[in-house]
């Protein structure tokens, strides 16, 4: 379902937007819709990647690290 949106922008910006849309062979509405869709898609992808990374960090990583048993072993030459 599509909805109409009203914007208030400066006349100079509107003129530049018309030129840009014409160069792309599109309308201002289609151009703005595509750019907003892209921004939302990128935001969703970022949030999904962030949730995945936080989940991995919370579960931890097995680094198979065994600490030295004594101070002497640590400084052994």
C-alpha positions in Angstrom: 0.0 0.0 0.0 1.4 3.4 -1.0 0.8 6.6 0.9 1.3 10.2 -0.1 3.8 12.4 1.8 4.0 16.2 1.8 7.4 17.8 2.0 8.5 21.4 2.6 11.8 22.2 0.9 13.4 25.2 -0.5 12.5 26.2 -4.1 16.2 26.0 -5.1 16.5 22.5 -3.8 13.2 21.5 -5.5 14.6 22.8 -8.8 17.8 20.8 -8.4 15.8 17.7 -7.4 13.7 18.0 -10.6 16.9 18.2 -12.7 18.4 15.2 -10.9 15.3 13.2 -11.3 15.1 14.0 -15.0 18.7 13.0 -15.5 17.9 9.7 -13.9 14.8 9.3 -16.0 12.6 9.3 -13.0 10.3 11.4 -10.9 11.1 13.1 -7.7 8.7 10.8 -5.9 10.3 7.6 -7.4 13.8 8.9 -6.7 13.0 9.7 -3.0 11.2 6.4 -2.6 14.1 4.5 -3.9 16.6 6.3 -1.7 14.4 5.9 1.4 14.0 2.2 0.7 17.8 1.8 0.3 18.4 3.7 3.7 15.9 1.4 5.5 17.4 -1.7 3.9 20.9 -0.7 5.0 19.7 0.1 8.5 18.0 -3.3 8.8 21.1 -5.0 7.6 23.2 -3.1 10.1 20.9 -4.0 13.0 20.8 -7.6 12.0 24.6 -7.8 11.7 25.0 -6.0 15.1 22.6 -8.4 16.8 24.5 -11.4 15.3 27.9 -9.9 16.5 26.6 -9.3 20.0 25.2 -12.8 20.2 28.6 -14.2 19.2 30.5 -12.0 21.7 28.2 -13.0 24.5 28.7 -16.7 23.8 32.5 -16.2 23.8 35.3 -17.7 21.8 37.3 -20.8 22.7 40.9 -19.7 22.2 42.3 -22.9 23.7 44.5 -20.7 26.0 46.2 -22.4 28.9 47.9 -20.0 31.3 51.4 -20.8 32.6 51.4 -22.6 35.9 54.0 -20.6 37.6 55.7 -17.2 37.4 58.9 -19.1 36.5 57.4 -20.8 33.5 56.1 -17.4 32.3 59.6 -15.9 32.5 61.5 -19.0 31.4 64.2 -18.2 28.9 
